[in-house]
Amino acid sequence: GKINFGEINNEYIKTFQTFSPQKLFSPLGSNKMSVIFRLPNTTSAAVTSAFGVVFTSANNRYDTTMTFYDEYGKEIGLTFVVPYIEGNGLSFLGVRVKGDVKISSVDIVL
């Protein structure tokens, strides 16, 4: 069925809009999560040159962030999600890196 966090709090059904309902997720008990890239069906590290997320309910300019790291664990950028103004309540943040720099992990603060 449709994922909308109504099983956690019935008010969330109205609060969180979705772009892809079956891909809606959130960490429980924290506002932080990490994405670590792996080769499919392995535990081997992978990298990417781009990564993006559609956020629901990003209300404040400096609260929701994504921090990007290279394959050596060095921070390569911190970005802030621009809150939605009106409409469907969705915000998008995508980053593309150029050259030899690659993204191996992303920390997301909601």
Phi and psi in radians as a Rosetta constraint file:
Dihedral C 1 N 2 CA 2 C 2 CIRCULARHARMONIC -1.247 0.35
Dihedral N 2 CA 2 C 2 N 3 CIRCULARHARMONIC 2.303 0.35
Dihedral C 2 N 3 CA 3 C 3 CIRCULARHARMONIC -1.621 0.35
Dihedral N 3 CA 3 C 3 N 4 CIRCULARHARMONIC 2.103 0.35
Dihedral C 3 N 4 CA 4 C 4 CIRCULARHARMONIC -2.565 0.35
Dihedral N 4 CA 4 C 4 N 5 CIRCULARHARMONIC 0.225 0.35
Dihedral C 4 N 5 CA 5 C 5 CIRCULARHARMONIC 1.132 0.35
Dihedral N 5 CA 5 C 5 N 6 CIRCULARHARMONIC 0.262 0.35
Dihedral C 5 N 6 CA 6 C 6 CIRCULARHARMONIC -1.100 0.35
Dihedral N 6 CA 6 C 6 N 7 CIRCULARHARMONIC -0.443 0.35
Dihedral C 6 N 7 CA 7 C 7 CIRCULARHARMONIC -1.251 0.35
Dihedral N 7 CA 7 C 7 N 8 CIRCULARHARMONIC -0.325 0.35
Dihedral C 7 N 8 CA 8 C 8 CIRCULARHARMONIC -1.537 0.35
Dihedral N 8 CA 8 C 8 N 9 CIRCULARHARMONIC -0.843 0.35
Dihedral C 8 N 9 CA 9 C 9 CIRCULARHARMONIC -2.663 0.35
Dihedral N 9 CA 9 C 9 N 10 CIRCULARHARMONIC 2.157 0.35
Dihedral C 9 N 10 CA 10 C 10 CIRCULARHARMONIC -1.044 0.35
Dihedral N 10 CA 10 C 10 N 11 CIRCULARHARMONIC -0.476 0.35
Dihedral C 10 N 11 CA 11 C 11 CIRCULARHARMONIC -1.178 0.35
Dihedral N 11 CA 11 C 11 N 12 CIRCULARHARMONIC -0.426 0.35
Dihedral C 11 N 12 CA 12 C 12 CIRCULARHARMONIC -1.113 0.35
Dihedral N 12 CA 12 C 12 N 13 CIRCULARHARMONIC -0.434 0.35
Dihedral C 12 N 13 CA 13 C 13 CIRCULARHARMONIC -1.019 0.35
Dihedral N 13 CA 13 C 13 N 14 CIRCULARHARMONIC -0.680 0.35
Dihedral C 13 N 14 CA 14 C 14 CIRCULARHARMONIC -1.473 0.35
Dihedral N 14 CA 14 C 14 N 15 CIRCULARHARMONIC -0.457 0.35
Dihedral C 14 N 15 CA 15 C 15 CIRCULARHARMONIC -1.350 0.35
Dihedral N 15 CA 15 C 15 N 16 CIRCULARHARMONIC -0.795 0.35
Dihedral C 15 N 16 CA 16 C 16 CIRCULARHARMONIC -1.771 0.35
Dihedral N 16 CA 16 C 16 N 17 CIRCULARHARMONIC 1.945 0.35
Dihedral C 16 N 17 CA 17 C 17 CIRCULARHARMONIC -1.476 0.35
Dihedral N 17 CA 17 C 17 N 18 CIRCULARHARMONIC 2.835 0.35
Dihedral C 17 N 18 CA 18 C 18 CIRCULARHARMONIC -2.322 0.35
Dihedral N 18 CA 18 C 18 N 19 CIRCULARHARMONIC 2.651 0.35
Dihedral C 18 N 19 CA 19 C 19 CIRCULARHARMONIC -1.660 0.35
Dihedral N 19 CA 19 C 19 N 20 CIRCULARHARMONIC -0.781 0.35
Dihedral C 19 N 20 CA 20 C 20 CIRCULARHARMONIC -2.263 0.35
Dihedral N 20 CA 20 C 20 N 21 CIRCULARHARMONIC 1.589 0.35
Dihedral C 20 N 21 CA 21 C 21 CIRCULARHARMONIC -0.889 0.35
Dihedral N 21 CA 21 C 21 N 22 CIRCULARHARMONIC -0.683 0.35
Dihedral C 21 N 22 CA 22 C 22 CIRCULARHARMONIC -1.306 0.35
Dihedral N 22 CA 22 C 22 N 23 CIRCULARHARMONIC -0.083 0.35
Dihedral C 22 N 23 CA 23 C 23 CIRCULARHARMONIC -1.996 0.35
Dihedral N 23 CA 23 C 23 N 24 CIRCULARHARMONIC 0.259 0.35
Dihedral C 23 N 24 CA 24 C 24 CIRCULARHARMONIC -1.338 0.35
Dihedral N 24 CA 24 C 24 N 25 CIRCULARHARMONIC 2.213 0.35
Dihedral C 24 N 25 CA 25 C 25 CIRCULARHARMONIC -2.633 0.35
Dihedral N 25 CA 25 C 25 N 26 CIRCULARHARMONIC 2.799 0.35
Dihedral C 25 N 26 CA 26 C 26 CIRCULARHARMONIC -2.730 0.35
Dihedral N 26 CA 26 C 26 N 27 CIRCULARHARMONIC 2.561 0.35
Dihedral C 26 N 27 CA 27 C 27 CIRCULARHARMONIC -1.225 0.35
Dihedral N 27 CA 27 C 27 N 28 CIRCULARHARMONIC 2.539 0.35
Dihedral C 27 N 28 CA 28 C 28 CIRCULARHARMONIC -1.749 0.35
Dihedral N 28 CA 28 C 28 N 29 CIRCULARHARMONIC 2.348 0.35
Dihedral C 28 N 29 CA 29 C 29 CIRCULARHARMONIC 1.407 0.35
Dihedral N 29 CA 29 C 29 N 30 CIRCULARHARMONIC 0.105 0.35
Dihedral C 29 N 30 CA 30 C 30 CIRCULARHARMONIC -2.755 0.35
Dihedral N 30 CA 30 C 30 N 31 CIRCULARHARMONIC 2.813 0.35
Dihedral C 30 N 31 CA 31 C 31 CIRCULARHARMONIC -1.869 0.35
Dihedral N 31 CA 31 C 31 N 32 CIRCULARHARMONIC 0.240 0.35
Dihedral C 31 N 32 CA 32 C 32 CIRCULARHARMONIC -2.129 0.35
Dihedral N 32 CA 32 C 32 N 33 CIRCULARHARMONIC 2.537 0.35
Dihedral C 32 N 33 CA 33 C 33 CIRCULARHARMONIC -2.635 0.35
Dihedral N 33 CA 33 C 33 N 34 CIRCULARHARMONIC 2.742 0.35
Dihedral C 33 N 34 CA 34 C 34 CIRCULARHARMONIC -2.134 0.35
Dihedral N 34 CA 34 C 34 N 35 CIRCULARHARMONIC 2.489 0.35
Dihedral C 34 N 35 CA 35 C 35 CIRCULARHARMONIC -1.998 0.35
Dihedral N 35 CA 35 C 35 N 36 CIRCULARHARMONIC 2.128 0.35
Dihedral C 35 N 36 CA 36 C 36 CIRCULARHARMONIC -2.083 0.35
Dihedral N 36 CA 36 C 36 N 37 CIRCULARHARMONIC 2.156 0.35
Dihedral C 36 N 37 CA 37 C 37 CIRCULARHARMONIC -1.419 0.35
Dihedral N 37 CA 37 C 37 N 38 CIRCULARHARMONIC 2.346 0.35
Dihedral C 37 N 38 CA 38 C 38 CIRCULARHARMONIC -2.317 0.35
Dihedral N 38 CA 38 C 38 N 39 CIRCULARHARMONIC 2.654 0.35
Dihedral C 38 N 39 CA 39 C 39 CIRCULARHARMONIC -1.157 0.35
Dihedral N 39 CA 39 C 39 N 40 CIRCULARHARMONIC 2.483 0.35
Dihedral C 39 N 40 CA 40 C 40 CIRCULARHARMONIC -0.952 0.35
Dihedral N 40 CA 40 C 40 N 41 CIRCULARHARMONIC 2.371 0.35
Dihedral C 40 N 41 CA 41 C 41 CIRCULARHARMONIC 1.069 0.35
Dihedral N 41 CA 41 C 41 N 42 CIRCULARHARMONIC 0.441 0.35
Dihedral C 41 N 42 CA 42 C 42 CIRCULARHARMONIC -2.438 0.35
Dihedral N 42 CA 42 C 42 N 43 CIRCULARHARMONIC 3.067 0.35
Dihedral C 42 N 43 CA 43 C 43 CIRCULARHARMONIC -1.822 0.35
Dihedral N 43 CA 43 C 43 N 44 CIRCULARHARMONIC 0.147 0.35
Dihedral C 43 N 44 CA 44 C 44 CIRCULARHARMONIC -1.307 0.35
Dihedral N 44 CA 44 C 44 N 45 CIRCULARHARMONIC 2.366 0.35
Dihedral C 44 N 45 CA 45 C 45 CIRCULARHARMONIC -1.096 0.35
Dihedral N 45 CA 45 C 45 N 46 CIRCULARHARMONIC 2.577 0.35
Dihedral C 45 N 46 CA 46 C 46 CIRCULARHARMONIC -2.350 0.35
Dihedral N 46 CA 46 C 46 N 47 CIRCULARHARMONIC 2.901 0.35
Dihedral C 46 N 47 CA 47 C 47 CIRCULARHARMONIC -2.326 0.35
Dihedral N 47 CA 47 C 47 N 48 CIRCULARHARMONIC 2.839 0.35
Dihedral C 47 N 48 CA 48 C 48 CIRCULARHARMONIC -2.479 0.35
Dihedral N 48 CA 48 C 48 N 49 CIRCULARHARMONIC 2.810 0.35
Dihedral C 48 N 49 CA 49 C 49 CIRCULARHARMONIC -1.758 0.35
Dihedral N 49 CA 49 C 49 N 50 CIRCULARHARMONIC -0.055 0.35
Dihedral C 49 N 50 CA 50 C 50 CIRCULARHARMONIC -2.698 0.35
Dihedral N 50 CA 50 C 50 N 51 CIRCULARHARMONIC 2.617 0.35
Dihedral C 50 N 51 CA 51 C 51 CIRCULARHARMONIC -2.737 0.35
Dihedral N 51 CA 51 C 51 N 52 CIRCULARHARMONIC 2.412 0.35
Dihedral C 51 N 52 CA 52 C 52 CIRCULARHARMONIC -2.538 0.35
Dihedral N 52 CA 52 C 52 N 53 CIRCULARHARMONIC 2.709 0.35
Dihedral C 52 N 53 CA 53 C 53 CIRCULARHARMONIC -2.438 0.35
Dihedral N 53 CA 53 C 53 N 54 CIRCULARHARMONIC 2.431 0.35
Dihedral C 53 N 54 CA 54 C 54 CIRCULARHARMONIC -1.679 0.35
Dihedral N 54 CA 54 C 54 N 55 CIRCULARHARMONIC 2.170 0.35
Dihedral C 54 N 55 CA 55 C 55 CIRCULARHARMONIC -1.832 0.35
Dihedral N 55 CA 55 C 55 N 56 CIRCULARHARMONIC 2.527 0.35
Dihedral C 55 N 56 CA 56 C 56 CIRCULARHARMONIC -1.857 0.35
Dihedral N 56 CA 56 C 56 N 57 CIRCULARHARMONIC 2.441 0.35
Dihedral C 56 N 57 CA 57 C 57 CIRCULARHARMONIC 1.041 0.35
Dihedral N 57 CA 57 C 57 N 58 CIRCULARHARMONIC 0.736 0.35
Dihedral C 57 N 58 CA 58 C 58 CIRCULARHARMONIC -1.481 0.35
Dihedral N 58 CA 58 C 58 N 59 CIRCULARHARMONIC 1.707 0.35
Dihedral C 58 N 59 CA 59 C 59 CIRCULARHARMONIC -1.645 0.35
Dihedral N 59 CA 59 C 59 N 60 CIRCULARHARMONIC -0.538 0.35
Dihedral C 59 N 60 CA 60 C 60 CIRCULARHARMONIC -2.053 0.35
Dihedral N 60 CA 60 C 60 N 61 CIRCULARHARMONIC 2.406 0.35
Dihedral C 60 N 61 CA 61 C 61 CIRCULARHARMONIC -0.922 0.35
Dihedral N 61 CA 61 C 61 N 62 CIRCULARHARMONIC -0.707 0.35
Dihedral C 61 N 62 CA 62 C 62 CIRCULARHARMONIC -1.944 0.35
Dihedral N 62 CA 62 C 62 N 63 CIRCULARHARMONIC 0.228 0.35
Dihedral C 62 N 63 CA 63 C 63 CIRCULARHARMONIC -1.545 0.35
Dihedral N 63 CA 63 C 63 N 64 CIRCULARHARMONIC -0.674 0.35
Dihedral C 63 N 64 CA 64 C 64 CIRCULARHARMONIC -1.787 0.35
Dihedral N 64 CA 64 C 64 N 65 CIRCULARHARMONIC 2.107 0.35
Dihedral C 64 N 65 CA 65 C 65 CIRCULARHARMONIC -2.363 0.35
Dihedral N 65 CA 65 C 65 N 66 CIRCULARHARMONIC 2.806 0.35
Dihedral C 65 N 66 CA 66 C 66 CIRCULARHARMONIC -2.287 0.35
Dihedral N 66 CA 66 C 66 N 67 CIRCULARHARMONIC 2.264 0.35
Dihedral C 66 N 67 CA 67 C 67 CIRCULARHARMONIC -1.992 0.35
Dihedral N 67 CA 67 C 67 N 68 CIRCULARHARMONIC 2.231 0.35
Dihedral C 67 N 68 CA 68 C 68 CIRCULARHARMONIC -1.825 0.35
Dihedral N 68 CA 68 C 68 N 69 CIRCULARHARMONIC 2.476 0.35
Dihedral C 68 N 69 CA 69 C 69 CIRCULARHARMONIC -2.247 0.35
Dihedral N 69 CA 69 C 69 N 70 CIRCULARHARMONIC 2.570 0.35
Dihedral C 69 N 70 CA 70 C 70 CIRCULARHARMONIC -1.511 0.35
Dihedral N 70 CA 70 C 70 N 71 CIRCULARHARMONIC -3.082 0.35
Dihedral C 70 N 71 CA 71 C 71 CIRCULARHARMONIC -1.190 0.35
Dihedral N 71 CA 71 C 71 N 72 CIRCULARHARMONIC -0.178 0.35
Dihedral C 71 N 72 CA 72 C 72 CIRCULARHARMONIC -1.759 0.35
Dihedral N 72 CA 72 C 72 N 73 CIRCULARHARMONIC 0.055 0.35
Dihedral C 72 N 73 CA 73 C 73 CIRCULARHARMONIC 1.469 0.35
Dihedral N 73 CA 73 C 73 N 74 CIRCULARHARMONIC 0.113 0.35
Dihedral C 73 N 74 CA 74 C 74 CIRCULARHARMONIC -1.431 0.35
Dihedral N 74 CA 74 C 74 N 75 CIRCULARHARMONIC 2.320 0.35
Dihedral C 74 N 75 CA 75 C 75 CIRCULARHARMONIC -1.147 0.35
Dihedral N 75 CA 75 C 75 N 76 CIRCULARHARMONIC 2.254 0.35
Dihedral C 75 N 76 CA 76 C 76 CIRCULARHARMONIC -1.971 0.35
Dihedral N 76 CA 76 C 76 N 77 CIRCULARHARMONIC -0.069 0.35
Dihedral C 76 N 77 CA 77 C 77 CIRCULARHARMONIC 2.984 0.35
Dihedral N 77 CA 77 C 77 N 78 CIRCULARHARMONIC 2.535 0.35
Dihedral C 77 N 78 CA 78 C 78 CIRCULARHARMONIC -2.110 0.35
Dihedral N 78 CA 78 C 78 N 79 CIRCULARHARMONIC 2.231 0.35
Dihedral C 78 N 79 CA 79 C 79 CIRCULARHARMONIC -2.228 0.35
Dihedral N 79 CA 79 C 79 N 80 CIRCULARHARMONIC 2.620 0.35
Dihedral C 79 N 80 CA 80 C 80 CIRCULARHARMONIC -1.876 0.35
Dihedral N 80 CA 80 C 80 N 81 CIRCULARHARMONIC 2.420 0.35
Dihedral C 80 N 81 CA 81 C 81 CIRCULARHARMONIC -1.430 0.35
Dihedral N 81 CA 81 C 81 N 82 CIRCULARHARMONIC 2.222 0.35
Dihedral C 81 N 82 CA 82 C 82 CIRCULARHARMONIC -1.331 0.35
Dihedral N 82 CA 82 C 82 N 83 CIRCULARHARMONIC 2.184 0.35
Dihedral C 82 N 83 CA 83 C 83 CIRCULARHARMONIC -1.104 0.35
Dihedral N 83 CA 83 C 83 N 84 CIRCULARHARMONIC 2.642 0.35
Dihedral C 83 N 84 CA 84 C 84 CIRCULARHARMONIC -1.198 0.35
Dihedral N 84 CA 84 C 84 N 85 CIRCULARHARMONIC 2.615 0.35
Dihedral C 84 N 85 CA 85 C 85 CIRCULARHARMONIC -1.721 0.35
Dihedral N 85 CA 85 C 85 N 86 CIRCULARHARMONIC -1.006 0.35
Dihedral C 85 N 86 CA 86 C 86 CIRCULARHARMONIC -2.588 0.35
Dihedral N 86 CA 86 C 86 N 87 CIRCULARHARMONIC 3.030 0.35
Dihedral C 86 N 87 CA 87 C 87 CIRCULARHARMONIC 1.810 0.35
Dihedral N 87 CA 87 C 87 N 88 CIRCULARHARMONIC -2.228 0.35
Dihedral C 87 N 88 CA 88 C 88 CIRCULARHARMONIC -1.587 0.35
Dihedral N 88 CA 88 C 88 N 89 CIRCULARHARMONIC 0.053 0.35
Dihedral C 88 N 89 CA 89 C 89 CIRCULARHARMONIC 1.364 0.35
Dihedral N 89 CA 89 C 89 N 90 CIRCULARHARMONIC 0.238 0.35
Dihedral C 89 N 90 CA 90 C 90 CIRCULARHARMONIC -1.840 0.35
Dihedral N 90 CA 90 C 90 N 91 CIRCULARHARMONIC 2.508 0.35
Dihedral C 90 N 91 CA 91 C 91 CIRCULARHARMONIC -2.207 0.35
Dihedral N 91 CA 91 C 91 N 92 CIRCULARHARMONIC 2.613 0.35
Dihedral C 91 N 92 CA 92 C 92 CIRCULARHARMONIC -2.212 0.35
Dihedral N 92 CA 92 C 92 N 93 CIRCULARHARMONIC 2.416 0.35
Dihedral C 92 N 93 CA 93 C 93 CIRCULARHARMONIC -2.328 0.35
Dihedral N 93 CA 93 C 93 N 94 CIRCULARHARMONIC 2.150 0.35
Dihedral C 93 N 94 CA 94 C 94 CIRCULARHARMONIC -2.305 0.35
Dihedral N 94 CA 94 C 94 N 95 CIRCULARHARMONIC 2.522 0.35
Dihedral C 94 N 95 CA 95 C 95 CIRCULARHARMONIC -2.290 0.35
Dihedral N 95 CA 95 C 95 N 96 CIRCULARHARMONIC 2.418 0.35
Dihedral C 95 N 96 CA 96 C 96 CIRCULARHARMONIC -2.207 0.35
Dihedral N 96 CA 96 C 96 N 97 CIRCULARHARMONIC 2.269 0.35
Dihedral C 96 N 97 CA 97 C 97 CIRCULARHARMONIC -1.826 0.35
Dihedral N 97 CA 97 C 97 N 98 CIRCULARHARMONIC 2.668 0.35
Dihedral C 97 N 98 CA 98 C 98 CIRCULARHARMONIC -2.075 0.35
Dihedral N 98 CA 98 C 98 N 99 CIRCULARHARMONIC 2.879 0.35
Dihedral C 98 N 99 CA 99 C 99 CIRCULARHARMONIC 1.289 0.35
Dihedral N 99 CA 99 C 99 N 100 CIRCULARHARMONIC -2.514 0.35
Dihedral C 99 N 100 CA 100 C 100 CIRCULARHARMONIC -1.421 0.35
Dihedral N 100 CA 100 C 100 N 101 CIRCULARHARMONIC -0.187 0.35
Dihedral C 100 N 101 CA 101 C 101 CIRCULARHARMONIC -1.281 0.35
Dihedral N 101 CA 101 C 101 N 102 CIRCULARHARMONIC 2.358 0.35
Dihedral C 101 N 102 CA 102 C 102 CIRCULARHARMONIC -2.345 0.35
Dihedral N 102 CA 102 C 102 N 103 CIRCULARHARMONIC 2.638 0.35
Dihedral C 102 N 103 CA 103 C 103 CIRCULARHARMONIC -1.622 0.35
Dihedral N 103 CA 103 C 103 N 104 CIRCULARHARMONIC 2.230 0.35
Dihedral C 103 N 104 CA 104 C 104 CIRCULARHARMONIC -1.948 0.35
Dihedral N 104 CA 104 C 104 N 105 CIRCULARHARMONIC -0.377 0.35
Dihedral C 104 N 105 CA 105 C 105 CIRCULARHARMONIC -2.742 0.35
Dihedral N 105 CA 105 C 105 N 106 CIRCULARHARMONIC 2.801 0.35
Dihedral C 105 N 106 CA 106 C 106 CIRCULARHARMONIC -2.450 0.35
Dihedral N 106 CA 106 C 106 N 107 CIRCULARHARMONIC 2.273 0.35
Dihedral C 106 N 107 CA 107 C 107 CIRCULARHARMONIC -1.720 0.35
Dihedral N 107 CA 107 C 107 N 108 CIRCULARHARMONIC 2.269 0.35
Dihedral C 107 N 108 CA 108 C 108 CIRCULARHARMONIC -2.050 0.35
Dihedral N 108 CA 108 C 108 N 109 CIRCULARHARMONIC 2.242 0.35
Dihedral C 108 N 109 CA 109 C 109 CIRCULARHARMONIC -1.982 0.35
Dihedral N 109 CA 109 C 109 N 110 CIRCULARHARMONIC 2.133 0.35
